């Protein structure tokens, strides 16, 4: 097929512009990125070969090869991995929409803004755009690739990063990919001479020492000749000697003793292996022997991925058997609420050709998973007790995952609630800081029957709720549930330390003291005396509320809207509505404060006639006022405004 020219997609052009004009001060990372891509390609080949040996084409020796050439000012990185077909070249190199480019650009702009110039840390690999880093040092990049098993034809791709690229058929004897970088002049001299074997050796040792496939390069040295006794022959010309060197140690970090590993080595490992650009929040390096033997090297990243709770996020742990990679992103190892944990497990008890279907039934894998889950939760519990500041940083990034885990326990089993409930944190009306359920329960006054909570989008809104007045007056602590998932999690927990959870906006507040009992009796008497009024208010409002009642909980506010003890709360109803699921409706109850001056006016208007327009307007305005307090817009804002204006004019 003849050579064809294509235009890069718009986002790719923008990215190339950034790369070429070097917003990055650390350009040498291009080599790390290309070696990482080569290693990934070999991983993919190895995985496919487990079920299709033919694609190996008789060669099971994996390697990555570097070829610097001072004369042509090029650096070539080749691998004998999976390679690419022509269609895959167009999809993977010509377009990068799948690589998270938009998010990359946004993060880059943020980093530039925060640093006042060029970002001081790498962002490239974090968004899967590593190949394009080659254009930071290249005038032109050429790729020749042949997919394993497709012996008929290879593909040649080339671009100068000018907005277009060419593709044509090519010949390549072996499978895999060869990337040739035609270096810009400034990268062929001094410390940035990427044709210098010493410079390349140093970069491989610095960035890619743990790559599990050999990275090889021919290295030519000059030395003085020696005589039979080993003495240098004076005046003789130097002899050039070329040797094939393996530049990386390939010793998996997880096989070394923890005492021998420095924190920066863990940091480097997770950066190279999992593209993490900040030091991990927590590292778990575990070796176990017994029924099942395994080594695990896991981390909790410093920051949650931007898509952690989205459908396109793929959680999972890498699996190895005797240091040989067998599976990427095994989802069956850890429960979904630990989806943020990254790392690997290496076990000789796992079969090299185990399938995903067999993994789900693997006794060994389940044993390993249970042990790791226990270790992680134990470490988090210890952090909560011993290092509160660090735990709150963890909670800020990953607390939602634990809350979702509790809510999903209705499908996975009640034991998940017991494992996670002591790790929950919520904002509180006490001291304005995060508290655990244990801390709340320990300082509950004697006689308090329930753990009280309130829901809203922010703390200020909750503090201004009419329902807070009575509890604030009694000095009772209230948990502030600010995330939509909070209430679902709390409802799933049901009780803590024998105390039920009680929303201040659902049902009656059974405070259980003498003052409360007296107020309850007074409220019942007022309700009985105003029975006709209450019935007529309900009739005027209609089906918008299930019930109208005299309130015991209100102090300064005229009305409030609460939900029935059974069924969804008002906040749950709003959450379901935002999810386009309007079927779940709260049973709304309008409570009226009998001690507010507005109640006396309502009695007066009612006495003039329940069918009067004024009485109906009063009822509607009271209901709409209650809606607005809850942050719910009225169905007809214009009609509400007109009624309010008419009432004000009187």
Number of C-alpha atoms within 10 A of each C-alpha: 8 7 10 11 14 13 14 21 14 12 15 22 17 14 19 21 17 18 20 20 11 16 17 20 12 13 18 19 20 20 22 20 24 19 25 21 18 29 23 16 20 23 22 18 23 23 18 17 17 14 12 12 14 12 21 20 13 8 11 12 9 18 18 23 19 23 17 22 16 15 7 10 17 21 24 18 22 23 26 27 28 27 27 23 17 18 9 12 20 18 14 14 16 19 18 21 15 12 16 13 19 15 13 19 17 11 14 19 15 13 17 15 12 11 11 9 11 16 19 13 12 17 20 21 23 17 17 18 21 21 20 22 26 27 26 25 25 22 17 18 23 19 20 24 31 29 24 23 16 14 15 11 15 24 23 22 24 18 21 17 23 14 16 16 20 17 22 16 16 15 14 17 10 19 24 24 28 23 23 22 22 22 24 15 13 13 20 19 12 10 11 16 19 26 23 18 19 12 14 21 19 14 18 19 13 13 21 24 23 21 23 20 21 20 27 18 20 15 17 11 12 11 11 14 16 12 8 6 6 8 10 13 12 9 8 10 11 12 11 11 10 11 10 10 13 18 20 21 16 15 14 13 15 21 14 10 11 13 6 8 12 9 13 10 13 19 17 21 22 23 18 20 15 14 19 21 20 15 19 19 14 17 20 16 18 16 17 13 8 6 10 15 15 22 21 23 21 23 22 21 23 16 18 15 14 9 11 15 15 9 7 8 13 15 19 23 23 20 24 23 18 16 17 15 19 24 22 16 15 19 17 18 23 21 16 17 20 19 21 21 21 21 21 24 26 23 23 15 15 20 13 17 14 14 13 13 8 10 18 14 11 14 12 16 22 16 13 22 17 13 13 19 16 13 14 19 15 13 14 19 16 13 17 21 11 11 12 12 11 15 21 17 14 21 20 13 16 21 19 19 19 23 26 17 22 31 22 19 19 13 9 13 11 14 11 19 23 14 15 17 20 15 21 21 23 20 18 20 20 14 9 10 10 17 18 17 17 15 12 18 16 9 10 14 11 6 9 15 18 20 23 21 23 24 25 18 14 12 17 9 15 23 17 11 19 22 25 21 17 18 17 13 9 9 12 18 19 24 25 24 23 18 15 17 17 20 23 18 22 23 15 17 20 14 15 18 10 11 14 15 19 23 25 24 27 23 15 16 19 13 17 12 11 9 9 15 13 11 14 16 12 13 19 16 13 14 17 13 11 15 13 13 18 20 13 18 24 20 16 18 21 12 10 13 18 15 21 21 20 22 23 22 24 23 18 12 18 20 27 26 25 26 25 18 15 10 14 19 24 25 21 19 19 20 16 17 14 10 9 9 12 12 9 16 17 22 20 20 22 24 23 25 21 22 16 15 12 17 15 12 13 17 15 12 17 20 11 11 12 17 11 11 11 17 23 20 18 22 19 18 18 22 24 22 20 23 20 13 17 21 15 14 12 15 10 9 11 10 11 17 12 11 17 14 11 11 13 8 7 5
